[in-house]
């Protein structure tokens, strides 16, 4: 079991390390490392899932990571039904997104191509670490790593101001939620004396319900940021500034489900705090309703619909999510039908814009000729959308005026 678990988690890290360290070597061949690494991880996760379904469970400690007095945290993995399903889901979805990225990112520079696959592998590693850790601190490492990689991937085309701002927006917004998560970890250690899942959950009832309520609400603040719940939802639609495969990786079964996984993993605590459970359901339901009211553009409909379906469903009630998902999909299909029915009109509008662009180019060129800026001596380039009127003008100003007039 341990070999398969290590394969699931660390093979993507190995792929990220190779593409990151040997960036100038792999270049256009980066996918030959990244994609097989993810499919190998996916196969290992399916083997682990089959063993868990056969009744095999494991709590594996590799080595002692933080041995400071009584505070002792190992690098370890908890393998049960929840973690096995999440590992299989994350690796399976990420593997196919990696495969699709080969064609989608083909236009990138060799260095950018390798860097993209390095980030994608690293993102998957941190997500797999998050869902397989056997203690809160190691989960937090994966939690923060996913946030870092989301910043790098959303702002991948950082030359565009909108992409850079979107990456920063996602990073800062999720950090606000992570602050609450981190305070919750401090509270767990103060009252339970450990951050190991087995120790905390086995002694969950020794702490007063009011303290458990505070702890669970603090943990949920982290889930609100990571899973794009109200009011920390604002980064989700801007995440589409990154490459489309990145959007699918974040909106689908990976980053936005991190908060859902954390709440499910801490179920023993939430079962002792009914008020926190009501807050979780209320925030999830309100986020679903709120997202439905603001998803007015086609792209944002897809972003919010995926975010709602993947995060609010476990948090706010499946019946509401199902209704809202169908509503959003119907709304998106309505826009598509309208575009299809107006295809001829759109084509006519496009031709009109092209003709107007030709006229404006001609007028601009004519003004430059009359002002003596063009056509005096040498070669002048006249560019238009149509090849027939694109070429090199080797004429004097008078001949240039006649040529422009003929356009």
C-alpha positions in Angstrom: 0.0 0.0 0.0 2.7 2.5 1.0 4.5 2.2 -2.4 1.3 3.0 -4.3 0.5 5.9 -2.0 3.9 7.4 -2.5 3.5 7.0 -6.2 0.2 8.9 -6.2 1.6 11.9 -4.4 5.3 12.1 -5.4 5.4 11.2 -9.1 3.8 14.6 -10.0 6.4 16.3 -7.8 9.2 14.4 -9.6 7.8 15.6 -13.0 7.6 19.2 -11.7 11.2 19.0 -10.4 12.5 17.7 -13.7 10.8 20.3 -15.8 11.6 23.1 -13.3 15.3 22.3 -12.9 16.0 21.3 -16.6 13.8 24.0 -18.0 16.2 24.8 -20.8 16.6 21.2 -21.8 13.0 19.9 -21.8 11.5 23.0 -23.5 9.0 21.6 -26.1 9.4 18.1 -24.8 8.1 19.0 -21.3 4.9 17.2 -21.8 6.8 13.9 -22.4 7.6 14.1 -18.6 4.5 15.9 -17.2 1.7 13.9 -18.9 3.1 10.4 -18.2 3.8 11.4 -14.6 0.1 12.3 -14.1 -1.2 9.2 -15.8 1.2 7.1 -13.6 -0.2 8.9 -10.6 -3.7 8.2 -11.7 -3.0 4.5 -12.2 -1.5 4.4 -8.7 -4.6 6.2 -7.2 -6.9 3.7 -8.9 -4.9 0.8 -7.3 -5.2 2.5 -3.9 -8.9 3.0 -4.4 -9.4 -0.6 -5.3 -7.5 -1.7 -2.1 -9.6 0.6 0.1 -12.8 -0.7 -1.4 -11.5 -4.1 -0.6 -11.3 -3.1 3.1 -7.7 -2.1 3.4 -7.1 1.1 5.4 -3.8 2.7 6.4 -2.3 5.5 8.5 1.3 5.8 7.3 4.0 7.9 8.9 7.1 8.2 6.8 9.3 10.2 9.1 9.2 12.7 12.0 8.9 16.2 10.3 8.6 18.5 13.3 10.1 17.0 16.5 9.9 20.0 18.9 9.3 19.0 22.5 5.8 17.7 22.8 4.9 19.2 19.4 5.6 16.2 17.0 4.3 16.2 13.5 5.2 13.5 11.0 5.0 13.4 7.2 2.2 10.9 7.0 -0.8 9.8 4.9 -4.3 8.7 6.0 -5.8 6.3 3.5 -9.5 5.7 3.9 -12.6 6.0 1.6 -12.6 9.8 1.6 -9.0 10.3 0.8 -8.9 7.4 -1.7 -11.8 8.8 -3.7 -10.4 12.3 -3.7 -6.9 11.1 -4.8 -8.5 9.2 -7.6 -10.7 12.1 -8.7 -7.9 14.7 -8.6 -5.3 12.6 -10.4 -7.8 11.4 -13.1 -9.1 14.9 -13.9 -5.6 16.4 -13.8 -4.2 13.8 -16.1 -6.7 14.5 -18.8 -6.2 18.3 -18.4 -2.5 17.7 -18.8 -3.1 15.8 -22.0 -5.4 18.5 -23.4 -2.8 21.2 -22.5 -0.4 19.7 -25.1 -2.4 21.1 -28.0 -3.8 24.2 -26.2 -0.3 25.5 -25.2 1.4 24.6 -28.5 1.8 28.3 -29.4 3.8 29.1 -26.3 7.5 29.7 -26.3 9.7 26.7 -25.5 10.6 28.1 -22.1 7.0 29.1 -21.3 5.8 25.6 -22.4 8.1 23.9 -19.9 7.2 26.3 -17.2 3.5 25.8 -17.7 3.8 22.0 -17.3 6.0 22.5 -14.3 3.4 24.6 -12.6 0.6 22.2 -13.5 2.5 19.2 -12.1 3.3 21.1 -8.9 -0.4 22.2 -8.5 -1.4 18.5 -8.7 1.2 17.4 -6.2 0.0 19.9 -3.6 -3.6 19.0 -4.1 -2.8 15.3 -3.7 -0.8 16.1 -0.6 -3.8 18.1 0.8 -6.3 15.2 0.4 -3.9 12.5 1.7 -2.3 14.0 4.7 -2.9 12.5 8.1 -2.6 15.7 10.1 -3.7 19.3 9.9 -0.3 20.8 9.5 0.6 18.7 6.4 -2.8 19.5 5.0 -2.1 23.2 5.5 1.1 22.8 3.5 -0.9 21.4 0.6 -3.5 24.0 1.2 -1.0 26.9 0.8 0.8 25.2 -2.1 -2.4 25.0 -4.0 -2.9 28.7 -3.4 0.6 29.5 -4.6 0.3 27.5 -7.8 -3.2 29.0 -8.5 -1.5 32.4 -8.4 1.2 31.3 -10.8 -1.2 29.6 -13.2 -4.0 32.3 -13.2 -1.4 34.9 -13.8 0.6 32.8 -16.3 0.2 35.4 -19.0 1.5 38.1 -16.7 2.3 40.4 -19.5 -1.4 41.2 -19.6 -2.4 43.5 -16.8 -5.7 41.7 -16.4 -4.1 38.3 -16.0 -1.5 39.7 -13.5 -4.3 41.4 -11.5 -6.5 38.2 -11.5 -3.6 36.1 -10.1 -3.0 38.7 -7.4 -6.7 38.9 -6.6 -7.0 35.1 -6.2 -3.8 35.0 -4.1 -4.9 37.8 -1.7 -8.5 36.7 -1.4 -7.6 33.2 -0.5 -5.0 34.4 1.9 -7.7 36.1 3.9 -9.5 32.8 4.3 -6.2 31.0 5.1 -5.7 33.4 8.0 -8.9 32.0 9.7 -7.8 28.5 8.9 -4.4 29.0 10.5 -6.0 30.5 13.7 -8.2 27.5 13.8 -5.1 25.2 13.7 -3.7 27.2 16.7 -6.9 26.7 18.6 -7.0 22.9 17.8 -3.5 22.5 19.2 -4.2 24.6 22.3 -7.3 22.6 23.3 -6.5 19.1 21.9 -2.7 19.2 22.3 -2.1 17.6 18.8 -2.7 18.3 15.1 -3.0 14.6 14.2 -6.4 13.6 12.8 -6.5 10.4 14.8 -5.8 12.2 18.1 -8.1 15.2 17.5 -11.1 13.3 16.2 -10.9 10.5 18.9 -11.0 13.2 21.6 -13.4 15.6 19.9 -15.9 15.6 22.7 -13.5 16.5 25.5 -13.7 20.2 24.5 -16.8 22.3 25.3 -19.3 22.7 22.4 -18.7 26.5 22.3 -15.0 26.0 21.7 -15.7 23.4 19.0 -18.0 25.9 17.4 -15.3 28.6 17.3 -12.8 26.1 15.9 -15.1 24.9 13.2 -16.1 28.4 12.2 -12.4 29.4 11.9 -11.7 26.3 9.7 -14.7 27.2 7.6 -13.3 30.7 7.0 -10.5 28.9 5.1 -13.0 26.9 3.1 -14.9 30.0 2.2 -11.8 31.5 0.6 -10.5 28.3 -1.1 -14.0 27.2 -2.4 -15.1 30.7 -3.5 -18.0 31.0 -1.1 -19.6 34.3 -0.2 -18.1 36.8 0.5 -14.7 35.5 -0.7 -16.0 34.4 -4.1 -14.7 37.4 -6.1 -11.6 35.6 -7.4 -13.4 32.8 -9.2 -14.6 34.5 -12.4 -11.3 36.3 -12.8 -9.5 32.9 -12.7 -10.5 32.5 -16.3 -7.8 35.0 -17.2 -5.4 32.1 -17.1 -5.2 29.4 -19.8 -8.4 27.4 -20.3 -6.9 24.2 -18.9 -6.0 26.1 -15.7 -9.6 27.3 -15.4 -10.9 23.7 -15.7 -8.3 22.5 -13.2 -9.3 25.1 -10.6 -13.1 25.0 -11.3 -13.4 21.3 -11.5 -12.4 18.6 -9.0 -9.3 20.2 -7.6 -8.8 23.6 -5.9 -12.5 24.6 -5.3 -13.1 21.2 -3.7 -10.3 21.7 -1.1 -12.7 23.4 1.3 -15.3 20.7 0.8 -12.7 18.0 1.6 -11.6 19.8 4.7 -15.1 20.2 6.0 -15.8 16.5 5.3 -12.5 15.4 6.9 -13.4 17.4 10.1 -16.9 15.9 10.2 -16.3 14.7 13.8 -15.9 18.3 14.9 -18.7 19.7 12.8 -21.1 17.0 14.2 -20.5 18.5 17.7 -21.2 22.1 16.5 -24.7 22.3 15.0 -24.5 26.0 14.7 -21.4 25.8 12.5 -23.1 23.2 10.4 -26.0 25.6 9.9 -23.6 28.4 8.9 -22.0 26.1 6.4 -25.3 25.2 4.8 -26.5 28.8 4.9 -23.4 30.2 3.3 -23.4 27.5 0.6 -27.1 28.0 -0.2 -26.7 31.8 -0.3 -23.6 31.6 -2.5 -25.5 29.4 -5.0 -28.4 31.9 -5.1 -26.0 34.9 -5.3 -23.9 33.3 -8.1 -27.1 32.7 -10.1 -28.0 36.4 -10.0 -24.6 37.7 -11.1 -23.7 35.1 -13.8 -24.9 37.3 -16.6 -22.1 36.8 -19.1 -21.5 33.5 -20.9 -18.0 33.0 -19.5 -19.0 34.0 -16.0 -22.0 31.6 -16.2 -19.6 28.7 -16.9 -17.2 29.8 -14.0 -19.9 30.3 -11.4 -21.9 27.2 -12.5 -18.8 25.0 -12.1 -17.9 26.6 -8.8 -21.4 26.2 -7.5 -21.7 22.6 -8.6 -18.3 21.6 -7.2 -18.4 23.4 -3.8 -21.9 24.4 -2.7 -23.4 20.9 -3.4 -21.8 19.2 -0.4 -22.0 22.4 1.7 -25.4 23.9 1.0 -27.7 21.0 -0.1 -27.8 19.0 -3.3 -31.4 19.9 -4.2 -30.6 23.6 -4.5 -27.4 23.1 -6.4 -29.2 20.8 -8.9 -31.9 23.4 -9.6 -29.4 26.3 -9.9 -27.1 24.3 -12.1 -29.9 23.5 -14.5 -30.9 27.1 -14.5 -27.4 28.3 -15.2 -27.0 25.8 -18.0 -30.3 26.8 -19.5 -29.2 30.4 -19.4 -25.9 29.7 -21.1 -27.7 27.6 -23.7 -30.1 30.5 -24.3 -27.2 32.8 -25.1 -25.7 30.2 -27.5 -29.1 29.8 -29.3 -29.4 33.5 -29.7 -25.9 33.7 -31.2 -26.7 30.8 -33.6 -30.0 32.5 -34.7 -28.2 35.7 -35.3 -25.3 34.1 -37.2 -26.1 35.9 -40.5 -26.5 39.3 -38.7 -23.2 38.8 -36.9 -21.5 37.9 -40.2 -22.9 41.1 -41.8 -21.7 43.2 -38.8 -18.2 41.6 -39.2 -18.1 42.6 -42.8 -19.2 46.1 -42.0 -16.4 46.4 -39.4 -13.9 45.1 -42.0 -15.0 47.6 -44.6 -14.9 50.4 -42.0 -11.4 49.4 -41.0 -10.3 49.5 -44.7 -11.8 53.0 -45.1 -10.2 54.2 -41.9 -6.8 52.8 -43.0 -7.2 54.5 -46.3 -8.1 57.9 -44.8 -5.2 57.6 -42.3 -2.8 56.8 -45.0 -4.1 59.6 -47.2 -3.6 62.1 -44.4 -0.1 60.9 -43.8 0.7 61.3 -47.5 -0.8 64.8 -47.7 1.2 65.8 -44.6 4.4 64.6 -46.2 4.9 61.7 -43.7 4.6 59.0 -46.4 5.6 58.3 -49.9 8.5 60.8 -50.2 11.5 58.5 -50.6 12.0 54.8 -50.0 9.7 51.9 -49.0 6.5 52.4 -47.1 4.3 49.6 -45.7 0.5 49.8 -46.1 -1.3 47.2 -44.0 -4.9 46.2 -44.3 -7.0 43.1 -43.6 -7.1 42.2 -47.2 -4.1 40.9 -49.2 -5.2 42.8 -52.4 -4.5 46.2 -50.8 -1.5 45.2 -48.7 1.9 45.8 -50.2 5.0 47.9 -50.6 4.4 51.4 -51.9 7.4 52.7 -53.9 5.9 55.9 -55.3 6.0 59.6 -54.8 3.3 61.5 -53.0 1.2 62.2 -56.1 1.1 58.6 -57.2 0.3 57.6 -53.6 -2.7 59.8 -53.6 -4.0 58.3 -56.8 -3.5 54.7 -55.4 -5.3 55.6 -52.2 -8.2 57.2 -54.1 -8.6 54.0 -56.1 -9.1 52.0 -52.9 
